[in-house]
Amino acid sequence: MTHPEPFSAADLLEPLALVVRGHYDDLAAAAARHGLSTSQARVLIALNEPMPMRAVAEHLVCDASNATGLIARMEARGLVRRAPSPDDRRSKMASRTPEGTALASRLRAEMYTVHAALEALTPQERADLLPLLGRLGDLLSHR
């Protein structure tokens, strides 16, 4: 009995890219239904806790002025607020308003394509996938 060659990291890149693209497209569609850009939706979901503006820029991989403009537009809609940082009064912290928190939940719930794909997995496949995704996320966040 022959054993297939083990998969390399390179073998996983394209399937992972398809998953990431599917997630991005689904989030973009949900965001558009609520008049948000994909970047605004990403920030709204990421603001589980108040976040310094520099962290918002890092999350979006953009410069601080772009993040400031994006947050200002969301603030005008009543979705986020900015306040001085308790640690450094020169720095601003962004946080969700109750309306922003409700919309972040709706955005996640309205990612119908991703939900359908995950539901199509068997319970065992989901149980196997969860720790792997957690580990991969941890490895990517400590780059």
HUGI-V763793 format. One record per pair of residues at least 6 apart in sequence whose C-alpha atoms are under 7 Angstrom apart, sorted by the first residue. I is the first residue (numbers start at 1). GAP is how many residues later the second one is. Records with the same first field share a line. If there is no record, write none. Layout:
I = GAP + GAP
//
This chain:
23 = 91
26 = 85 + 87 + 88
27 = 11 + 84
28 = 10
30 = 77 + 80 + 81
31 = 6 + 7 + 10 + 76
39 = 21
40 = 30
43 = 13
44 = 52 + 56 + 60
45 = 59
47 = 48 + 49
49 = 46
50 = 43 + 44 + 45
51 = 42 + 43 + 44
52 = 40 + 41 + 42
53 = 39 + 40 + 41
54 = 10
56 = 11
57 = 6 + 7 + 10
74 = 6
75 = 6
78 = 19 + 21
79 = 17 + 18 + 20 + 21
80 = 14 + 15 + 16 + 17 + 20
81 = 13 + 14 + 15 + 16
82 = 10 + 11 + 12 + 13
83 = 9 + 10 + 11
84 = 6 + 7 + 8 + 9
85 = 6 + 7 + 8
//
